[in-house]
């Protein structure tokens, strides 16, 4: 599972980061859950944690704590990298 997250923080340029196995396993350990549970819905704290870990791995400068990182976020969203799938109306 890989998510691309767009992170907008106070007084900084927006950037995108991708989650990877390391980020997902860290999320599972912190929240005592399985990645498959994300299919039922993803909370903002989940996204913030994944953005924090992915940002650290990508070399982005982030605050020392997750709470400070969350406080600095103006907007956080999943970037839809999948192209739209038109229906096959002619079939």
N, C-alpha and C positions, 0 to 999 in steps of 0.2 A: 504494500500500500504506500502510495506516495501522494502527498498533497503539495500544491504550490500555494503559499500564503503570501499575501500582500500586507506589509506592515507599514503603517504610517505612525510615526512618533512625533511628539512635540518638537518643533523647531528643527526637524531633520527631513531629509529627502526620503520619500517612500522607497521601499525596496522589496524584492521578492526573495523568498527562501523556499527550498524544497525539503520536505521531511524525508527521512530515510529509516532504515531498520533500527539504527541506534536511537533515533528520536522516538520511534514507536515503542521500543522496548523500555526506554526510560519512562515514557508515559504510562505503560502497563505497570511498571514497578511502583511509581508514585501513587497512582490511583487504584491500584489493586484490582485491575480489570483486564479484559482481553480486547485486542484490537477489533475483534468481531462485534463487540458491543457498540462500536462507533456507528454501525449500520442502523442502530435505533435512534441516532441523533447525536450531534456533537455540540457540547456546551461551549460557551465562550471561554471558560477557564481551561478547557481542553485545548482549544485553539491557541490561547495565549501561552500555555505551557509548551506546546509544540513549536510555536513561533520563537519562543525564548531559547529552547534547546537548539533548534535549527539555526537560529541567528548566531549563537555561540559557536557552533560547529563551522559555520560559514565565515567566521572571522569578523562578524559585526561586533562593534563595541556595545555592550549591553550593561545595565546596572548589575550590581552584585546579587540582588535578590529578585525572585520572580515578582513579588509584590511591587517593587520599584519599577520593574519593567512594565507591568500592567498599568501602573499609574501614569507612565509616559506614553501610552498608546492613545492615539486619536482615533484610528480606525484600523480594523483587522478583518480581513476577509479571505475566503478561499477563492483563488483565481480558477475560473473554469477553463481548463486547457483542452477540453474535448470539443471537437467541432459539432455543430448542430447536425442532427440526423434527419434529413427530410424523409417524409413518408413516401412509400412507393405507390403512388396513386394509380399508376397505370397497370398494376398487377391485379 
